Amino acid sequence: MPRPANPIIIDIEASGFGGASYPIEVGVVLDDNSKFCTLISPAPDWQHWDSEAEKVHHIGRELLYTHGKPVREVAQRLNELLEGRTLYTDGWVVDRAWLVTLFHRAGLDMKFRVSPLELILSEGQMEHWHATKDRLLAEIAEPRHRASFDAWVVQETYRRTAAAHR
């Protein structure tokens, strides 16, 4: 598989860690370095909430109801922005499931593909991934655990490891 110079990265924050969880924030960093990020207002039947997950992402339910966008609006915007493209995630098992949940509830088909980041990493990149990511995070004064920031960290770690292992 060809390795993109600057892959599109997606990250999703969710209401919890298990099967009853649902997406509450989506962040994307495009190959031109532009970002898209939005909170998602929970659908009426999305009731699961894990306070431990909230401690990780610092997004409360009240914030979602106040500033979140409706599920269908978020799915439509993602399709408009990403149609026909391939996105990568370092959390494919959960991020893909949360996207399926989002699009199913919106009643829309996903018009883009999501693949595991590992499919485009070389062995050298994999070997140095964690150390490179740790150095990157150490450079940042106040790292945030939010979707667009996390997506940017993955993309920047990818670029740095790719440059070092050409």
C-alpha positions as YAML, in Angstrom:
chain: A
units: angstrom
residues:
- id: 1
  name: MET
  ca: [0.00, 0.00, 0.00]
- id: 2
  name: PRO
  ca: [1.39, 3.43, -0.89]
- id: 3
  name: ARG
  ca: [2.29, 5.58, 2.07]
- id: 4
  name: PRO
  ca: [0.85, 9.10, 1.89]
- id: 5
  name: ALA
  ca: [3.20, 11.95, 2.79]
- id: 6
  name: ASN
  ca: [0.55, 13.54, 4.99]
- id: 7
  name: PRO
  ca: [-2.36, 11.18, 5.70]
- id: 8
  name: ILE
  ca: [-5.81, 12.38, 6.71]
- id: 9
  name: ILE
  ca: [-6.29, 11.45, 10.36]
- id: 10
  name: ILE
  ca: [-9.54, 11.09, 12.28]
- id: 11
  name: ASP
  ca: [-10.05, 10.77, 16.01]
- id: 12
  name: ILE
  ca: [-13.26, 10.34, 17.96]
- id: 13
  name: GLU
  ca: [-14.06, 10.94, 21.61]
- id: 14
  name: ALA
  ca: [-16.95, 8.94, 23.03]
- id: 15
  name: SER
  ca: [-19.35, 8.69, 25.94]
- id: 16
  name: GLY
  ca: [-17.55, 5.66, 27.29]
- id: 17
  name: PHE
  ca: [-15.30, 2.75, 26.47]
- id: 18
  name: GLY
  ca: [-17.77, -0.10, 25.92]
- id: 19
  name: GLY
  ca: [-20.30, -1.25, 23.36]
- id: 20
  name: ALA
  ca: [-23.06, 1.06, 24.61]
- id: 21
  name: SER
  ca: [-20.91, 4.16, 24.05]
- id: 22
  name: TYR
  ca: [-21.47, 6.64, 21.23]
- id: 23
  name: PRO
  ca: [-19.47, 9.43, 19.59]
- id: 24
  name: ILE
  ca: [-19.48, 12.84, 21.27]
- id: 25
  name: GLU
  ca: [-16.71, 14.62, 19.35]
- id: 26
  name: VAL
  ca: [-15.03, 14.06, 16.01]
- id: 27
  name: GLY
  ca: [-11.79, 15.65, 14.86]
- id: 28
  name: VAL
  ca: [-10.11, 15.40, 11.48]
- id: 29
  name: VAL
  ca: [-6.80, 16.77, 10.24]
- id: 30
  name: LEU
  ca: [-6.68, 16.89, 6.45]
- id: 31
  name: ASP
  ca: [-3.68, 16.36, 4.21]
- id: 32
  name: ASP
  ca: [-3.41, 20.16, 3.73]
- id: 33
  name: ASN
  ca: [-3.17, 20.51, 7.57]
- id: 34
  name: SER
  ca: [-6.62, 22.10, 7.89]
- id: 35
  name: LYS
  ca: [-8.77, 20.82, 10.74]
- id: 36
  name: PHE
  ca: [-12.40, 20.01, 11.31]
- id: 37
  name: CYS
  ca: [-13.73, 19.40, 14.79]
- id: 38
  name: THR
  ca: [-17.21, 19.36, 16.27]
- id: 39
  name: LEU
  ca: [-19.03, 18.22, 19.34]
- id: 40
  name: ILE
  ca: [-21.99, 15.91, 18.75]
- id: 41
  name: SER
  ca: [-25.30, 16.37, 20.53]
- id: 42
  name: PRO
  ca: [-26.41, 12.92, 21.74]
- id: 43
  name: ALA
  ca: [-29.37, 11.36, 19.96]
- id: 44
  name: PRO
  ca: [-32.37, 10.94, 22.30]
- id: 45
  name: ASP
  ca: [-31.75, 7.19, 22.67]
- id: 46
  name: TRP
  ca: [-28.03, 7.62, 23.41]
- id: 47
  name: GLN
  ca: [-28.08, 7.49, 27.20]
- id: 48
  name: HIS
  ca: [-24.86, 5.71, 28.23]
- id: 49
  name: TRP
  ca: [-22.41, 7.97, 30.07]
- id: 50
  name: ASP
  ca: [-19.14, 6.93, 31.69]
- id: 51
  name: SER
  ca: [-17.68, 9.40, 34.18]
- id: 52
  name: GLU
  ca: [-14.25, 7.79, 33.74]
- id: 53
  name: ALA
  ca: [-14.32, 8.61, 30.01]
- id: 54
  name: GLU
  ca: [-15.37, 12.17, 30.88]
- id: 55
  name: LYS
  ca: [-12.29, 12.49, 33.11]
- id: 56
  name: VAL
  ca: [-10.13, 11.59, 30.10]
- id: 57
  name: HIS
  ca: [-11.65, 13.91, 27.48]
- id: 58
  name: HIS
  ca: [-13.05, 16.64, 29.79]
- id: 59
  name: ILE
  ca: [-16.29, 16.91, 27.83]
- id: 60
  name: GLY
  ca: [-19.44, 16.96, 29.96]
- id: 61
  name: ARG
  ca: [-22.92, 16.10, 28.75]
- id: 62
  name: GLU
  ca: [-24.07, 19.68, 29.34]
- id: 63
  name: LEU
  ca: [-21.43, 20.92, 26.90]
- id: 64
  name: LEU
  ca: [-22.74, 18.50, 24.26]
- id: 65
  name: TYR
  ca: [-26.32, 19.68, 24.66]
- id: 66
  name: THR
  ca: [-25.24, 23.34, 24.58]
- id: 67
  name: HIS
  ca: [-22.64, 23.28, 21.79]
- id: 68
  name: GLY
  ca: [-23.01, 19.91, 20.06]
- id: 69
  name: LYS
  ca: [-24.30, 19.62, 16.52]
- id: 70
  name: PRO
  ca: [-27.13, 17.22, 15.62]
- id: 71
  name: VAL
  ca: [-26.05, 13.71, 14.57]
- id: 72
  name: ARG
  ca: [-27.32, 14.04, 10.99]
- id: 73
  name: GLU
  ca: [-25.64, 17.42, 10.52]
- id: 74
  name: VAL
  ca: [-22.28, 16.01, 11.66]
- id: 75
  name: ALA
  ca: [-22.57, 12.97, 9.37]
- id: 76
  name: GLN
  ca: [-23.52, 15.17, 6.40]
- id: 77
  name: ARG
  ca: [-20.59, 17.51, 7.05]
- id: 78
  name: LEU
  ca: [-18.14, 14.61, 7.28]
- id: 79
  name: ASN
  ca: [-19.43, 13.25, 3.97]
- id: 80
  name: GLU
  ca: [-19.10, 16.66, 2.31]
- id: 81
  name: LEU
  ca: [-15.57, 17.14, 3.60]
- id: 82
  name: LEU
  ca: [-14.25, 13.60, 3.06]
- id: 83
  name: GLU
  ca: [-16.19, 12.02, 0.19]
- id: 84
  name: GLY
  ca: [-14.12, 9.47, -1.71]
- id: 85
  name: ARG
  ca: [-11.11, 9.83, 0.55]
- id: 86
  name: THR
  ca: [-9.34, 7.44, 2.90]
- id: 87
  name: LEU
  ca: [-8.80, 8.45, 6.50]
- id: 88
  name: TYR
  ca: [-6.54, 6.75, 9.02]
- id: 89
  name: THR
  ca: [-6.90, 6.26, 12.74]
- id: 90
  name: ASP
  ca: [-4.72, 4.85, 15.48]
- id: 91
  name: GLY
  ca: [-7.86, 3.51, 17.18]
- id: 92
  name: TRP
  ca: [-9.56, 1.81, 14.25]
- id: 93
  name: VAL
  ca: [-11.48, -0.77, 16.29]
- id: 94
  name: VAL
  ca: [-13.31, 1.86, 18.34]
- id: 95
  name: ASP
  ca: [-13.26, 4.86, 15.98]
- id: 96
  name: ARG
  ca: [-14.73, 2.83, 13.11]
- id: 97
  name: ALA
  ca: [-17.47, 1.47, 15.41]
- id: 98
  name: TRP
  ca: [-18.34, 4.98, 16.62]
- id: 99
  name: LEU
  ca: [-18.52, 6.24, 13.02]
- id: 100
  name: VAL
  ca: [-20.84, 3.36, 12.14]
- id: 101
  name: THR
  ca: [-23.00, 4.33, 15.14]
- id: 102
  name: LEU
  ca: [-23.05, 7.97, 14.02]
- id: 103
  name: PHE
  ca: [-23.94, 7.25, 10.40]
- id: 104
  name: HIS
  ca: [-26.48, 4.55, 11.28]
- id: 105
  name: ARG
  ca: [-28.30, 6.93, 13.62]
- id: 106
  name: ALA
  ca: [-28.13, 9.68, 10.97]
- id: 107
  name: GLY
  ca: [-29.60, 7.32, 8.38]
- id: 108
  name: LEU
  ca: [-26.76, 8.02, 5.95]
- id: 109
  name: ASP
  ca: [-24.06, 6.00, 4.20]
- id: 110
  name: MET
  ca: [-20.47, 6.91, 4.92]
- id: 111
  name: LYS
  ca: [-18.94, 8.25, 1.69]
- id: 112
  name: PHE
  ca: [-15.33, 7.82, 2.81]
- id: 113
  name: ARG
  ca: [-13.16, 4.98, 4.05]
- id: 114
  name: VAL
  ca: [-11.46, 4.60, 7.43]
- id: 115
  name: SER
  ca: [-8.41, 2.38, 7.73]
- id: 116
  name: PRO
  ca: [-6.05, 1.40, 10.52]
- id: 117
  name: LEU
  ca: [-2.98, 3.64, 10.68]
- id: 118
  name: GLU
  ca: [-0.81, 0.53, 10.92]
- id: 119
  name: LEU
  ca: [-1.53, -0.22, 7.25]
- id: 120
  name: ILE
  ca: [0.65, 2.71, 6.16]
- id: 121
  name: LEU
  ca: [3.39, 2.56, 8.81]
- id: 122
  name: SER
  ca: [6.78, 1.12, 7.93]
- id: 123
  name: GLU
  ca: [8.60, -1.10, 10.40]
- id: 124
  name: GLY
  ca: [10.93, 1.79, 11.20]
- id: 125
  name: GLN
  ca: [8.02, 4.07, 11.93]
- id: 126
  name: MET
  ca: [6.44, 1.46, 14.21]
- id: 127
  name: GLU
  ca: [9.68, 0.95, 16.10]
- id: 128
  name: HIS
  ca: [10.07, 4.67, 16.83]
- id: 129
  name: TRP
  ca: [6.42, 5.67, 17.09]
- id: 130
  name: HIS
  ca: [6.04, 5.95, 20.87]
- id: 131
  name: ALA
  ca: [9.35, 7.71, 21.49]
- id: 132
  name: THR
  ca: [8.61, 10.20, 18.70]
- id: 133
  name: LYS
  ca: [5.10, 10.84, 19.99]
- id: 134
  name: ASP
  ca: [6.41, 11.30, 23.55]
- id: 135
  name: ARG
  ca: [8.97, 13.88, 22.32]
- id: 136
  name: LEU
  ca: [6.27, 15.72, 20.39]
- id: 137
  name: LEU
  ca: [3.98, 15.88, 23.42]
- id: 138
  name: ALA
  ca: [6.88, 17.12, 25.57]
- id: 139
  name: GLU
  ca: [7.30, 20.06, 23.14]
- id: 140
  name: ILE
  ca: [3.71, 21.17, 23.72]
- id: 141
  name: ALA
  ca: [3.10, 23.33, 26.77]
- id: 142
  name: GLU
  ca: [-0.49, 22.27, 27.39]
- id: 143
  name: PRO
  ca: [-1.56, 19.14, 25.53]
- id: 144
  name: ARG
  ca: [-5.33, 18.58, 25.33]
- id: 145
  name: HIS
  ca: [-7.06, 15.24, 25.03]
- id: 146
  name: ARG
  ca: [-9.56, 16.35, 22.41]
- id: 147
  name: ALA
  ca: [-10.34, 14.86, 19.02]
- id: 148
  name: SER
  ca: [-8.71, 17.38, 16.66]
- id: 149
  name: PHE
  ca: [-5.63, 17.73, 18.86]
- id: 150
  name: ASP
  ca: [-5.25, 13.95, 19.09]
- id: 151
  name: ALA
  ca: [-5.64, 13.65, 15.31]
- id: 152
  name: TRP
  ca: [-2.96, 16.32, 14.80]
- id: 153
  name: VAL
  ca: [-0.58, 14.50, 17.17]
- id: 154
  name: VAL
  ca: [-1.02, 11.28, 15.19]
- id: 155
  name: GLN
  ca: [-0.47, 13.06, 11.88]
- id: 156
  name: GLU
  ca: [2.61, 14.92, 13.12]
- id: 157
  name: THR
  ca: [4.06, 11.74, 14.66]
- id: 158
  name: TYR
  ca: [3.49, 10.01, 11.33]
- id: 159
  name: ARG
  ca: [5.30, 12.77, 9.44]
- id: 160
  name: ARG
  ca: [8.23, 12.83, 11.84]
- id: 161
  name: THR
  ca: [8.69, 9.06, 11.84]
- id: 162
  name: ALA
  ca: [8.32, 8.93, 8.05]
- id: 163
  name: ALA
  ca: [10.97, 11.64, 7.55]
- id: 164
  name: ALA
  ca: [13.37, 9.81, 9.87]
- id: 165
  name: HIS
  ca: [12.86, 6.43, 8.15]
- id: 166
  name: ARG
  ca: [12.89, 7.07, 4.43]
...
